[in-house]
Amino acid sequence: MVTATERILRRMKAYEKTIGDLNCVVLDGDEDCTVAVVVCHGYGAPGDDLVPLGAQWAQSLGAASDRVRFVFPYAPHTLAELGMPSARAWWELNMQRLMLAVEARQFAELHVHEPPGLDTARAKLTQTVAEVMAGLVGDTPKLMLGGFSQGAMLSMDVALRGLPTPPDGLLQMSGTLICKPIWEQHAGRLVNTEVLQSHGTADPILPFESAEALRDVLSAEQVPVQFLPFPGPHTIGPEMIASSTDAIARLVASS
């Protein structure tokens, strides 16, 4: 039996392509796309982990999805040496240290930490986004950038100090606050970016309090943040899917 996701993927011209230095899965509406949605998976996930989310967006958008190019980059690092051959990472994590810090509720240390490897990941994703945007048509092509977990952290960093122009929309799905002094310095550049931030109140990996801290950093600079808490663990809640679909539709209408 052909699933709904498979039907959408067939209609959306799903293919793999190297864009910049990153391998990507692309879901194309048609050849005249005016909106790009670039979404980064989390630590330990396979590169195509969030492709079904793109199919879900396309199904909800209906005919508007014909003008959207969904791009899902693979993180550059493999975790095969840890016994996870299909798992990827944007930068290496010391999971034991992270869990100990969360258990001890030492959030301040996590918030100011700038992970080794972040600079390289930011440069790679910035290049990929630039090439994706160059392939769009129209006078006012739009960009929705985002990610889940580690991918959310990277997309925030790219939005703040990678791209020459801030994205039109930014999705923060179960992310957290890192690089606090730097992000505070640059947060003001997102005043015209629609930011959607979701987080589970029972998240055992990246604490809900840290999501609130990220929200507060952005709000202090008058960034329009739509904060979407949900009663769940480290995942993507239905509120984010519905709100992000609406946000993508608005970008299509304005492009």
Secondary structure, DSSP 8 states (H G I E B T S, - for coil): ---HHHHHHHHTTEEEEEETTEEEEEEES-S---EEEEEE--TTS-TTTTHHHHHHHHHHHGGGGGGEEEEEE--SEEEGGGTEEEEEESS---HHHHHHHHHTT-HHHHHH---TTHHHHHHHHHHHHHHHHHT--SSS-EEEEEEETHHHHHHHHHHHHTSSS--SEEEEES----SHHHHHHHGGGGTTSEEEEEEETT-SSS-HHHHHHHHHHHHTTT--EEEEEESSSSS--HHHHHHHHHHHHHHHHH-
